[in-house]
Amino acid sequence: MIMTEEKKKALYKRMMNPAFWLAMLGAVKLVTDAFGYGFTDEQINALANGLATLAAMIGITIGYSEE
């Protein structure tokens, strides 16, 4: 399967969205709960806060560039 440049850009844009990673964190929680290993809400909140902080720091460091 060959990806076009347009599809690559769309995938990159989606992967750089912090909401995508928070949704993936929720999905991981559901899967681990299904197999009997669960994270507490406090752990999930700590991970979400850490991811959001990291995304904000990277965004500030990289800056915004108009294409």
PQR file of N, CA, C, O and H, with PARSE charges and radii, in Angstrom:
ATOM      1  N   MET A   1       0.838  -1.183   0.000 -0.4000 1.5000
ATOM      2  CA  MET A   1       0.000   0.000   0.000 -0.0000 2.0000
ATOM      3  C   MET A   1       0.876   1.236   0.000  0.5500 1.7000
ATOM      4  O   MET A   1       1.695   1.428   0.898 -0.5500 1.4000
ATOM      5  N   ILE A   2       0.705   2.050  -0.983 -0.4000 1.5000
ATOM      6  CA  ILE A   2       1.499   3.258  -1.128 -0.0000 2.0000
ATOM      7  C   ILE A   2       0.669   4.452  -0.680  0.5500 1.7000
ATOM      8  O   ILE A   2      -0.459   4.650  -1.132 -0.5500 1.4000
ATOM      9  H   ILE A   2       0.039   1.894  -1.712  0.4000 1.0000
ATOM     10  N   MET A   3       1.247   5.238   0.211 -0.4000 1.5000
ATOM     11  CA  MET A   3       0.555   6.428   0.695 -0.0000 2.0000
ATOM     12  C   MET A   3       0.956   7.637  -0.126  0.5500 1.7000
ATOM     13  O   MET A   3       2.138   7.854  -0.392 -0.5500 1.4000
ATOM     14  H   MET A   3       2.164   5.077   0.578  0.4000 1.0000
ATOM     15  N   THR A   4      -0.019   8.413  -0.521 -0.4000 1.5000
ATOM     16  CA  THR A   4       0.264   9.650  -1.238 -0.0000 2.0000
ATOM     17  C   THR A   4       0.731  10.705  -0.241  0.5500 1.7000
ATOM     18  O   THR A   4       0.565  10.553   0.969 -0.5500 1.4000
ATOM     19  H   THR A   4      -0.979   8.237  -0.305  0.4000 1.0000
ATOM     20  N   GLU A   5       1.310  11.763  -0.766 -0.4000 1.5000
ATOM     21  CA  GLU A   5       1.781  12.846   0.099 -0.0000 2.0000
ATOM     22  C   GLU A   5       0.622  13.471   0.858  0.5500 1.7000
ATOM     23  O   GLU A   5       0.780  13.881   2.008 -0.5500 1.4000
ATOM     24  H   GLU A   5       1.445  11.885  -1.749  0.4000 1.0000
ATOM     25  N   GLU A   6      -0.533  13.546   0.225 -0.4000 1.5000
ATOM     26  CA  GLU A   6      -1.712  14.123   0.886 -0.0000 2.0000
ATOM     27  C   GLU A   6      -2.128  13.280   2.095  0.5500 1.7000
ATOM     28  O   GLU A   6      -2.457  13.824   3.149 -0.5500 1.4000
ATOM     29  H   GLU A   6      -0.661  13.213  -0.709  0.4000 1.0000
ATOM     30  N   LYS A   7      -2.114  11.967   1.941 -0.4000 1.5000
ATOM     31  CA  LYS A   7      -2.474  11.078   3.043 -0.0000 2.0000
ATOM     32  C   LYS A   7      -1.428  11.129   4.148  0.5500 1.7000
ATOM     33  O   LYS A   7      -1.769  11.060   5.329 -0.5500 1.4000
ATOM     34  H   LYS A   7      -1.847  11.525   1.084  0.4000 1.0000
ATOM     35  N   LYS A   8      -0.159  11.250   3.776 -0.4000 1.5000
ATOM     36  CA  LYS A   8       0.904  11.358   4.776 -0.0000 2.0000
ATOM     37  C   LYS A   8       0.746  12.623   5.604  0.5500 1.7000
ATOM     38  O   LYS A   8       0.919  12.599   6.822 -0.5500 1.4000
ATOM     39  H   LYS A   8       0.118  11.306   2.816  0.4000 1.0000
ATOM     40  N   LYS A   9       0.414  13.736   4.938 -0.4000 1.5000
ATOM     41  CA  LYS A   9       0.221  14.997   5.653 -0.0000 2.0000
ATOM     42  C   LYS A   9      -0.973  14.908   6.589  0.5500 1.7000
ATOM     43  O   LYS A   9      -0.920  15.406   7.713 -0.5500 1.4000
ATOM     44  H   LYS A   9       0.274  13.755   3.948  0.4000 1.0000
ATOM     45  N   ALA A  10      -2.055  14.273   6.133 -0.4000 1.5000
ATOM     46  CA  ALA A  10      -3.240  14.131   6.975 -0.0000 2.0000
ATOM     47  C   ALA A  10      -2.940  13.254   8.194  0.5500 1.7000
ATOM     48  O   ALA A  10      -3.384  13.556   9.301 -0.5500 1.4000
ATOM     49  H   ALA A  10      -2.098  13.867   5.220  0.4000 1.0000
ATOM     50  N   LEU A  11      -2.191  12.179   7.992 -0.4000 1.5000
ATOM     51  CA  LEU A  11      -1.826  11.305   9.103 -0.0000 2.0000
ATOM     52  C   LEU A  11      -0.915  12.032  10.088  0.5500 1.7000
ATOM     53  O   LEU A  11      -1.092  11.919  11.301 -0.5500 1.4000
ATOM     54  H   LEU A  11      -1.830  11.934   7.092  0.4000 1.0000
ATOM     55  N   TYR A  12       0.039  12.763   9.579 -0.4000 1.5000
ATOM     56  CA  TYR A  12       0.948  13.534  10.437 -0.0000 2.0000
ATOM     57  C   TYR A  12       0.180  14.568  11.249  0.5500 1.7000
ATOM     58  O   TYR A  12       0.435  14.747  12.440 -0.5500 1.4000
ATOM     59  H   TYR A  12       0.182  12.855   8.594  0.4000 1.0000
ATOM     60  N   LYS A  13      -0.765  15.250  10.596 -0.4000 1.5000
ATOM     61  CA  LYS A  13      -1.572  16.257  11.289 -0.0000 2.0000
ATOM     62  C   LYS A  13      -2.379  15.617  12.419  0.5500 1.7000
ATOM     63  O   LYS A  13      -2.476  16.178  13.511 -0.5500 1.4000
ATOM     64  H   LYS A  13      -0.972  15.105   9.629  0.4000 1.0000
ATOM     65  N   ARG A  14      -2.953  14.449  12.157 -0.4000 1.5000
ATOM     66  CA  ARG A  14      -3.731  13.755  13.180 -0.0000 2.0000
ATOM     67  C   ARG A  14      -2.843  13.303  14.335  0.5500 1.7000
ATOM     68  O   ARG A  14      -3.229  13.414  15.498 -0.5500 1.4000
ATOM     69  H   ARG A  14      -2.874  13.993  11.271  0.4000 1.0000
ATOM     70  N   MET A  15      -1.658  12.797  14.017 -0.4000 1.5000
ATOM     71  CA  MET A  15      -0.770  12.283  15.057 -0.0000 2.0000
ATOM     72  C   MET A  15      -0.194  13.407  15.917  0.5500 1.7000
ATOM     73  O   MET A  15       0.213  13.152  17.051 -0.5500 1.4000
ATOM     74  H   MET A  15      -1.344  12.707  13.072  0.4000 1.0000
ATOM     75  N   MET A  16      -0.147  14.623  15.422 -0.4000 1.5000
ATOM     76  CA  MET A  16       0.382  15.746  16.187 -0.0000 2.0000
ATOM     77  C   MET A  16      -0.689  16.415  17.043  0.5500 1.7000
ATOM     78  O   MET A  16      -0.392  17.368  17.763 -0.5500 1.4000
ATOM     79  H   MET A  16      -0.478  14.830  14.501  0.4000 1.0000
ATOM     80  N   ASN A  17      -1.907  15.941  16.977 -0.4000 1.5000
ATOM     81  CA  ASN A  17      -2.999  16.516  17.752 -0.0000 2.0000
ATOM     82  C   ASN A  17      -3.004  15.884  19.147  0.5500 1.7000
ATOM     83  O   ASN A  17      -3.103  14.663  19.266 -0.5500 1.4000
ATOM     84  H   ASN A  17      -2.149  15.167  16.392  0.4000 1.0000
ATOM     85  N   PRO A  18      -2.901  16.696  20.201 -0.5600 1.5000
ATOM     86  CA  PRO A  18      -2.908  16.137  21.561  0.2800 2.0000
ATOM     87  C   PRO A  18      -4.183  15.353  21.879  0.5500 1.7000
ATOM     88  O   PRO A  18      -4.144  14.393  22.649 -0.5500 1.4000
ATOM     89  N   ALA A  19      -5.301  15.754  21.296 -0.4000 1.5000
ATOM     90  CA  ALA A  19      -6.561  15.042  21.546 -0.0000 2.0000
ATOM     91  C   ALA A  19      -6.472  13.602  21.041  0.5500 1.7000
ATOM     92  O   ALA A  19      -7.085  12.708  21.624 -0.5500 1.4000
ATOM     93  H   ALA A  19      -5.333  16.534  20.670  0.4000 1.0000
ATOM     94  N   PHE A  20      -5.725  13.367  19.976 -0.4000 1.5000
ATOM     95  CA  PHE A  20      -5.527  12.011  19.456 -0.0000 2.0000
ATOM     96  C   PHE A  20      -4.849  11.138  20.506  0.5500 1.7000
ATOM     97  O   PHE A  20      -5.253   9.998  20.735 -0.5500 1.4000
ATOM     98  H   PHE A  20      -5.227  14.093  19.502  0.4000 1.0000
ATOM     99  N   TRP A  21      -3.818  11.684  21.139 -0.4000 1.5000
ATOM    100  CA  TRP A  21      -3.079  10.903  22.128 -0.0000 2.0000
ATOM    101  C   TRP A  21      -3.886  10.682  23.389  0.5500 1.7000
ATOM    102  O   TRP A  21      -3.759   9.637  24.027 -0.5500 1.4000
ATOM    103  H   TRP A  21      -3.490  12.611  20.952  0.4000 1.0000
ATOM    104  N   LEU A  22      -4.715  11.646  23.762 -0.4000 1.5000
ATOM    105  CA  LEU A  22      -5.585  11.447  24.919 -0.0000 2.0000
ATOM    106  C   LEU A  22      -6.643  10.381  24.614  0.5500 1.7000
ATOM    107  O   LEU A  22      -7.004   9.593  25.488 -0.5500 1.4000
ATOM    108  H   LEU A  22      -4.819  12.495  23.244  0.4000 1.0000
ATOM    109  N   ALA A  23      -7.133  10.361  23.380 -0.4000 1.5000
ATOM    110  CA  ALA A  23      -8.081   9.315  22.987 -0.0000 2.0000
ATOM    111  C   ALA A  23      -7.407   7.943  22.981  0.5500 1.7000
ATOM    112  O   ALA A  23      -8.019   6.949  23.371 -0.5500 1.4000
ATOM    113  H   ALA A  23      -6.839  11.001  22.670  0.4000 1.0000
ATOM    114  N   MET A  24      -6.165   7.888  22.548 -0.4000 1.5000
ATOM    115  CA  MET A  24      -5.424   6.621  22.576 -0.0000 2.0000
ATOM    116  C   MET A  24      -5.212   6.162  24.012  0.5500 1.7000
ATOM    117  O   MET A  24      -5.272   4.965  24.292 -0.5500 1.4000
ATOM    118  H   MET A  24      -5.667   8.695  22.231  0.4000 1.0000
ATOM    119  N   LEU A  25      -4.968   7.089  24.918 -0.4000 1.5000
ATOM    120  CA  LEU A  25      -4.819   6.750  26.330 -0.0000 2.0000
ATOM    121  C   LEU A  25      -6.105   6.135  26.865  0.5500 1.7000
ATOM    122  O   LEU A  25      -6.062   5.155  27.609 -0.5500 1.4000
ATOM    123  H   LEU A  25      -4.920   8.062  24.690  0.4000 1.0000
ATOM    124  N   GLY A  26      -7.250   6.703  26.490 -0.4000 1.5000
ATOM    125  CA  GLY A  26      -8.537   6.129  26.890 -0.0000 2.0000
ATOM    126  C   GLY A  26      -8.746   4.746  26.324  0.5500 1.7000
ATOM    127  O   GLY A  26      -9.275   3.866  27.002 -0.5500 1.4000
ATOM    128  H   GLY A  26      -7.284   7.499  25.886  0.4000 1.0000
ATOM    129  N   ALA A  27      -8.330   4.543  25.070 -0.4000 1.5000
ATOM    130  CA  ALA A  27      -8.471   3.225  24.444 -0.0000 2.0000
ATOM    131  C   ALA A  27      -7.592   2.186  25.141  0.5500 1.7000
ATOM    132  O   ALA A  27      -8.009   1.045  25.333 -0.5500 1.4000
ATOM    133  H   ALA A  27      -7.900   5.257  24.518  0.4000 1.0000
ATOM    134  N   VAL A  28      -6.385   2.581  25.513 -0.4000 1.5000
ATOM    135  CA  VAL A  28      -5.491   1.666  26.228 -0.0000 2.0000
ATOM    136  C   VAL A  28      -6.100   1.287  27.576  0.5500 1.7000
ATOM    137  O   VAL A  28      -6.005   0.136  28.001 -0.5500 1.4000
ATOM    138  H   VAL A  28      -6.046   3.509  25.357  0.4000 1.0000
ATOM    139  N   LYS A  29      -6.719   2.247  28.241 -0.4000 1.5000
ATOM    140  CA  LYS A  29      -7.370   1.962  29.524 -0.0000 2.0000
ATOM    141  C   LYS A  29      -8.489   0.942  29.348  0.5500 1.7000
ATOM    142  O   LYS A  29      -8.620   0.021  30.154 -0.5500 1.4000
ATOM    143  H   LYS A  29      -6.796   3.183  27.896  0.4000 1.0000
ATOM    144  N   LEU A  30      -9.296   1.098  28.302 -0.4000 1.5000
ATOM    145  CA  LEU A  30     -10.381   0.142  28.057 -0.0000 2.0000
ATOM    146  C   LEU A  30      -9.849  -1.253  27.776  0.5500 1.7000
ATOM    147  O   LEU A  30     -10.399  -2.235  28.275 -0.5500 1.4000
ATOM    148  H   LEU A  30      -9.189   1.846  27.647  0.4000 1.0000
ATOM    149  N   VAL A  31      -8.798  -1.355  26.994 -0.4000 1.5000
ATOM    150  CA  VAL A  31      -8.228  -2.659  26.654 -0.0000 2.0000
ATOM    151  C   VAL A  31      -7.628  -3.318  27.889  0.5500 1.7000
ATOM    152  O   VAL A  31      -7.834  -4.510  28.117 -0.5500 1.4000
ATOM    153  H   VAL A  31      -8.351  -0.558  26.589  0.4000 1.0000
ATOM    154  N   THR A  32      -6.889  -2.555  28.685 -0.4000 1.5000
ATOM    155  CA  THR A  32      -6.291  -3.150  29.878 -0.0000 2.0000
ATOM    156  C   THR A  32      -7.354  -3.545  30.898  0.5500 1.7000
ATOM    157  O   THR A  32      -7.203  -4.552  31.589 -0.5500 1.4000
ATOM    158  H   THR A  32      -6.721  -1.587  28.500  0.4000 1.0000
ATOM    159  N   ASP A  33      -8.424  -2.766  30.997 -0.4000 1.5000
ATOM    160  CA  ASP A  33      -9.532  -3.146  31.885 -0.0000 2.0000
ATOM    161  C   ASP A  33     -10.173  -4.445  31.432  0.5500 1.7000
ATOM    162  O   ASP A  33     -10.560  -5.273  32.257 -0.5500 1.4000
ATOM    163  H   ASP A  33      -8.547  -1.948  30.436  0.4000 1.0000
ATOM    164  N   ALA A  34     -10.286  -4.625  30.119 -0.4000 1.5000
ATOM    165  CA  ALA A  34     -10.893  -5.852  29.587 -0.0000 2.0000
ATOM    166  C   ALA A  34     -10.065  -7.085  29.929  0.5500 1.7000
ATOM    167  O   ALA A  34     -10.620  -8.173  30.082 -0.5500 1.4000
ATOM    168  H   ALA A  34      -9.971  -3.953  29.449  0.4000 1.0000
ATOM    169  N   PHE A  35      -8.758  -6.935  30.051 -0.4000 1.5000
ATOM    170  CA  PHE A  35      -7.890  -8.057  30.381 -0.0000 2.0000
ATOM    171  C   PHE A  35      -7.605  -8.182  31.874  0.5500 1.7000
ATOM    172  O   PHE A  35      -6.780  -8.997  32.287 -0.5500 1.4000
ATOM    173  H   PHE A  35      -8.307  -6.051  29.927  0.4000 1.0000
ATOM    174  N   GLY A  36      -8.286  -7.375  32.678 -0.4000 1.5000
ATOM    175  CA  GLY A  36      -8.181  -7.522  34.117 -0.0000 2.0000
ATOM    176  C   GLY A  36      -7.139  -6.659  34.785  0.5500 1.7000
ATOM    177  O   GLY A  36      -7.043  -6.665  36.013 -0.5500 1.4000
ATOM    178  H   GLY A  36      -8.956  -6.713  32.342  0.4000 1.0000
ATOM    179  N   TYR A  37      -6.364  -5.926  34.035 -0.4000 1.5000
ATOM    180  CA  TYR A  37      -5.395  -5.017  34.648 -0.0000 2.0000
ATOM    181  C   TYR A  37      -5.902  -3.609  34.445  0.5500 1.7000
ATOM    182  O   TYR A  37      -6.061  -3.162  33.309 -0.5500 1.4000
ATOM    183  H   TYR A  37      -6.443  -5.922  33.038  0.4000 1.0000
ATOM    184  N   GLY A  38      -6.151  -2.922  35.507 -0.4000 1.5000
ATOM    185  CA  GLY A  38      -6.720  -1.597  35.384 -0.0000 2.0000
ATOM    186  C   GLY A  38      -5.841  -0.521  35.966  0.5500 1.7000
ATOM    187  O   GLY A  38      -5.104  -0.748  36.926 -0.5500 1.4000
ATOM    188  H   GLY A  38      -6.022  -3.285  36.429  0.4000 1.0000
ATOM    189  N   PHE A  39      -5.926   0.644  35.380 -0.4000 1.5000
ATOM    190  CA  PHE A  39      -5.269   1.827  35.910 -0.0000 2.0000
ATOM    191  C   PHE A  39      -6.287   2.585  36.747  0.5500 1.7000
ATOM    192  O   PHE A  39      -7.479   2.583  36.438 -0.5500 1.4000
ATOM    193  H   PHE A  39      -6.525   0.828  34.600  0.4000 1.0000
ATOM    194  N   THR A  40      -5.827   3.222  37.787 -0.4000 1.5000
ATOM    195  CA  THR A  40      -6.734   4.046  38.580 -0.0000 2.0000
ATOM    196  C   THR A  40      -6.977   5.363  37.850  0.5500 1.7000
ATOM    197  O   THR A  40      -6.210   5.751  36.969 -0.5500 1.4000
ATOM    198  H   THR A  40      -4.859   3.224  38.038  0.4000 1.0000
ATOM    199  N   ASP A  41      -8.046   6.036  38.228 -0.4000 1.5000
ATOM    200  CA  ASP A  41      -8.346   7.322  37.610 -0.0000 2.0000
ATOM    201  C   ASP A  41      -7.245   8.339  37.873  0.5500 1.7000
ATOM    202  O   ASP A  41      -6.968   9.192  37.029 -0.5500 1.4000
ATOM    203  H   ASP A  41      -8.669   5.721  38.944  0.4000 1.0000
ATOM    204  N   GLU A  42      -6.622   8.251  39.035 -0.4000 1.5000
ATOM    205  CA  GLU A  42      -5.537   9.176  39.356 -0.0000 2.0000
ATOM    206  C   GLU A  42      -4.340   8.966  38.424  0.5500 1.7000
ATOM    207  O   GLU A  42      -3.703   9.930  38.001 -0.5500 1.4000
ATOM    208  H   GLU A  42      -6.847   7.558  39.720  0.4000 1.0000
ATOM    209  N   GLN A  43      -4.036   7.697  38.103 -0.4000 1.5000
ATOM    210  CA  GLN A  43      -2.936   7.415  37.182 -0.0000 2.0000
ATOM    211  C   GLN A  43      -3.252   7.926  35.779  0.5500 1.7000
ATOM    212  O   GLN A  43      -2.394   8.509  35.116 -0.5500 1.4000
ATOM    213  H   GLN A  43      -4.554   6.913  38.447  0.4000 1.0000
ATOM    214  N   ILE A  44      -4.479   7.705  35.334 -0.4000 1.5000
ATOM    215  CA  ILE A  44      -4.886   8.180  34.006 -0.0000 2.0000
ATOM    216  C   ILE A  44      -4.819   9.704  33.960  0.5500 1.7000
ATOM    217  O   ILE A  44      -4.333  10.272  32.982 -0.5500 1.4000
ATOM    218  H   ILE A  44      -5.176   7.232  35.873  0.4000 1.0000
ATOM    219  N   ASN A  45      -5.301  10.371  35.006 -0.4000 1.5000
ATOM    220  CA  ASN A  45      -5.244  11.835  35.039 -0.0000 2.0000
ATOM    221  C   ASN A  45      -3.800  12.327  35.021  0.5500 1.7000
ATOM    222  O   ASN A  45      -3.486  13.308  34.346 -0.5500 1.4000
ATOM    223  H   ASN A  45      -5.696   9.910  35.800  0.4000 1.0000
ATOM    224  N   ALA A  46      -2.922  11.653  35.758 -0.4000 1.5000
ATOM    225  CA  ALA A  46      -1.513  12.051  35.775 -0.0000 2.0000
ATOM    226  C   ALA A  46      -0.879  11.874  34.397  0.5500 1.7000
ATOM    227  O   ALA A  46      -0.128  12.739  33.946 -0.5500 1.4000
ATOM    228  H   ALA A  46      -3.176  10.857  36.307  0.4000 1.0000
ATOM    229  N   LEU A  47      -1.175  10.765  33.730 -0.4000 1.5000
ATOM    230  CA  LEU A  47      -0.642  10.538  32.382 -0.0000 2.0000
ATOM    231  C   LEU A  47      -1.186  11.566  31.391  0.5500 1.7000
ATOM    232  O   LEU A  47      -0.436  12.091  30.568 -0.5500 1.4000
ATOM    233  H   LEU A  47      -1.785  10.063  34.096  0.4000 1.0000
ATOM    234  N   ALA A  48      -2.473  11.852  31.466 -0.4000 1.5000
ATOM    235  CA  ALA A  48      -3.079  12.833  30.562 -0.0000 2.0000
ATOM    236  C   ALA A  48      -2.481  14.219  30.790  0.5500 1.7000
ATOM    237  O   ALA A  48      -2.190  14.937  29.833 -0.5500 1.4000
ATOM    238  H   ALA A  48      -3.082  11.426  32.135  0.4000 1.0000
ATOM    239  N   ASN A  49      -2.300  14.590  32.042 -0.4000 1.5000
ATOM    240  CA  ASN A  49      -1.693  15.886  32.343 -0.0000 2.0000
ATOM    241  C   ASN A  49      -0.252  15.944  31.848  0.5500 1.7000
ATOM    242  O   ASN A  49       0.188  16.966  31.322 -0.5500 1.4000
ATOM    243  H   ASN A  49      -2.537  14.007  32.819  0.4000 1.0000
ATOM    244  N   GLY A  50       0.473  14.854  32.017 -0.4000 1.5000
ATOM    245  CA  GLY A  50       1.850  14.815  31.533 -0.0000 2.0000
ATOM    246  C   GLY A  50       1.931  14.918  30.025  0.5500 1.7000
ATOM    247  O   GLY A  50       2.778  15.638  29.496 -0.5500 1.4000
ATOM    248  H   GLY A  50       0.116  14.024  32.444  0.4000 1.0000
ATOM    249  N   LEU A  51       1.054  14.204  29.320 -0.4000 1.5000
ATOM    250  CA  LEU A  51       1.038  14.281  27.857 -0.0000 2.0000
ATOM    251  C   LEU A  51       0.660  15.680  27.374  0.5500 1.7000
ATOM    252  O   LEU A  51       1.258  16.196  26.430 -0.5500 1.4000
ATOM    253  H   LEU A  51       0.365  13.620  29.749  0.4000 1.0000
ATOM    254  N   ALA A  52      -0.324  16.287  28.017 -0.4000 1.5000
ATOM    255  CA  ALA A  52      -0.742  17.629  27.626 -0.0000 2.0000
ATOM    256  C   ALA A  52       0.376  18.644  27.862  0.5500 1.7000
ATOM    257  O   ALA A  52       0.598  19.531  27.037 -0.5500 1.4000
ATOM    258  H   ALA A  52      -0.809  15.867  28.784  0.4000 1.0000
ATOM    259  N   THR A  53       1.071  18.513  28.980 -0.4000 1.5000
ATOM    260  CA  THR A  53       2.187  19.413  29.275 -0.0000 2.0000
ATOM    261  C   THR A  53       3.312  19.226  28.273  0.5500 1.7000
ATOM    262  O   THR A  53       3.889  20.198  27.785 -0.5500 1.4000
ATOM    263  H   THR A  53       0.891  17.792  29.649  0.4000 1.0000
ATOM    264  N   LEU A  54       3.619  17.980  27.972 -0.4000 1.5000
ATOM    265  CA  LEU A  54       4.667  17.696  26.992 -0.0000 2.0000
ATOM    266  C   LEU A  54       4.309  18.247  25.618  0.5500 1.7000
ATOM    267  O   LEU A  54       5.154  18.837  24.946 -0.5500 1.4000
ATOM    268  H   LEU A  54       3.150  17.191  28.368  0.4000 1.0000
ATOM    269  N   ALA A  55       3.069  18.059  25.201 -0.4000 1.5000
ATOM    270  CA  ALA A  55       2.629  18.577  23.904 -0.0000 2.0000
ATOM    271  C   ALA A  55       2.714  20.103  23.873  0.5500 1.7000
ATOM    272  O   ALA A  55       3.124  20.677  22.865 -0.5500 1.4000
ATOM    273  H   ALA A  55       2.382  17.579  25.747  0.4000 1.0000
ATOM    274  N   ALA A  56       2.331  20.760  24.964 -0.4000 1.5000
ATOM    275  CA  ALA A  56       2.404  22.220  25.023 -0.0000 2.0000
ATOM    276  C   ALA A  56       3.854  22.695  24.956  0.5500 1.7000
ATOM    277  O   ALA A  56       4.162  23.667  24.266 -0.5500 1.4000
ATOM    278  H   ALA A  56       1.998  20.293  25.783  0.4000 1.0000
ATOM    279  N   MET A  57       4.740  22.011  25.671 -0.4000 1.5000
ATOM    280  CA  MET A  57       6.148  22.402  25.662 -0.0000 2.0000
ATOM    281  C   MET A  57       6.764  22.218  24.282  0.5500 1.7000
ATOM    282  O   MET A  57       7.526  23.069  23.822 -0.5500 1.4000
ATOM    283  H   MET A  57       4.491  21.221  26.232  0.4000 1.0000
ATOM    284  N   ILE A  58       6.441  21.123  23.626 -0.4000 1.5000
ATOM    285  CA  ILE A  58       6.960  20.890  22.272 -0.0000 2.0000
ATOM    286  C   ILE A  58       6.406  21.928  21.307  0.5500 1.7000
ATOM    287  O   ILE A  58       7.129  22.456  20.463 -0.5500 1.4000
ATOM    288  H   ILE A  58       5.822  20.432  23.999  0.4000 1.0000
ATOM    289  N   GLY A  59       5.113  22.216  21.442 -0.4000 1.5000
ATOM    290  CA  GLY A  59       4.502  23.220  20.573 -0.0000 2.0000
ATOM    291  C   GLY A  59       5.124  24.592  20.734  0.5500 1.7000
ATOM    292  O   GLY A  59       5.336  25.302  19.751 -0.5500 1.4000
ATOM    293  H   GLY A  59       4.525  21.787  22.128  0.4000 1.0000
ATOM    294  N   ILE A  60       5.415  24.965  21.964 -0.4000 1.5000
ATOM    295  CA  ILE A  60       6.057  26.265  22.211 -0.0000 2.0000
ATOM    296  C   ILE A  60       7.467  26.277  21.672  0.5500 1.7000
ATOM    297  O   ILE A  60       7.910  27.277  21.108 -0.5500 1.4000
ATOM    298  H   ILE A  60       5.243  24.388  22.762  0.4000 1.0000
ATOM    299  N   THR A  61       8.178  25.175  21.837 -0.4000 1.5000
ATOM    300  CA  THR A  61       9.563  25.094  21.373 -0.0000 2.0000
ATOM    301  C   THR A  61       9.647  25.144  19.850  0.5500 1.7000
ATOM    302  O   THR A  61      10.486  25.851  19.290 -0.5500 1.4000
ATOM    303  H   THR A  61       7.818  24.362  22.295  0.4000 1.0000
ATOM    304  N   ILE A  62       8.783  24.397  19.194 -0.4000 1.5000
ATOM    305  CA  ILE A  62       8.799  24.349  17.728 -0.0000 2.0000
ATOM    306  C   ILE A  62       8.301  25.659  17.147  0.5500 1.7000
ATOM    307  O   ILE A  62       8.853  26.162  16.169 -0.5500 1.4000
ATOM    308  H   ILE A  62       8.102  23.823  19.649  0.4000 1.0000
ATOM    309  N   GLY A  63       7.260  26.210  17.747 -0.4000 1.5000
ATOM    310  CA  GLY A  63       6.688  27.438  17.251 -0.0000 2.0000
ATOM    311  C   GLY A  63       5.697  27.177  16.123  0.5500 1.7000
ATOM    312  O   GLY A  63       5.478  26.035  15.719 -0.5500 1.4000
ATOM    313  H   GLY A  63       6.811  25.801  18.542  0.4000 1.0000
ATOM    314  N   TYR A  64       5.125  28.219  15.642 -0.4000 1.5000
ATOM    315  CA  TYR A  64       4.126  28.112  14.577 -0.0000 2.0000
ATOM    316  C   TYR A  64       4.718  28.652  13.290  0.5500 1.7000
ATOM    317  O   TYR A  64       5.296  29.739  13.271 -0.5500 1.4000
ATOM    318  H   TYR A  64       5.303  29.146  15.970  0.4000 1.0000
ATOM    319  N   SER A  65       4.575  27.901  12.226 -0.4000 1.5000
ATOM    320  CA  SER A  65       5.076  28.365  10.938 -0.0000 2.0000
ATOM    321  C   SER A  65       3.975  28.258   9.899  0.5500 1.7000
ATOM    322  O   SER A  65       3.338  27.213   9.759 -0.5500 1.4000
ATOM    323  H   SER A  65       4.106  27.018  12.241  0.4000 1.0000
ATOM    324  N   GLU A  66       3.760  29.321   9.186 -0.4000 1.5000
ATOM    325  CA  GLU A  66       2.743  29.368   8.142 -0.0000 2.0000
ATOM    326  C   GLU A  66       3.305  28.731   6.887  0.5500 1.7000
ATOM    327  O   GLU A  66       4.397  29.087   6.444 -0.5500 1.4000
ATOM    328  H   GLU A  66       4.277  30.170   9.299  0.4000 1.0000
ATOM    329  N   GLU A  67       2.572  27.794   6.313 -0.4000 1.5000
ATOM    330  CA  GLU A  67       3.059  27.140   5.091 -0.0000 2.0000
ATOM    331  C   GLU A  67       2.464  27.767   3.872  0.5500 1.7000
ATOM    332  O   GLU A  67       2.760  27.346   2.754 -0.5500 1.4000
ATOM    333  H   GLU A  67       1.685  27.504   6.673  0.4000 1.0000
TER
END
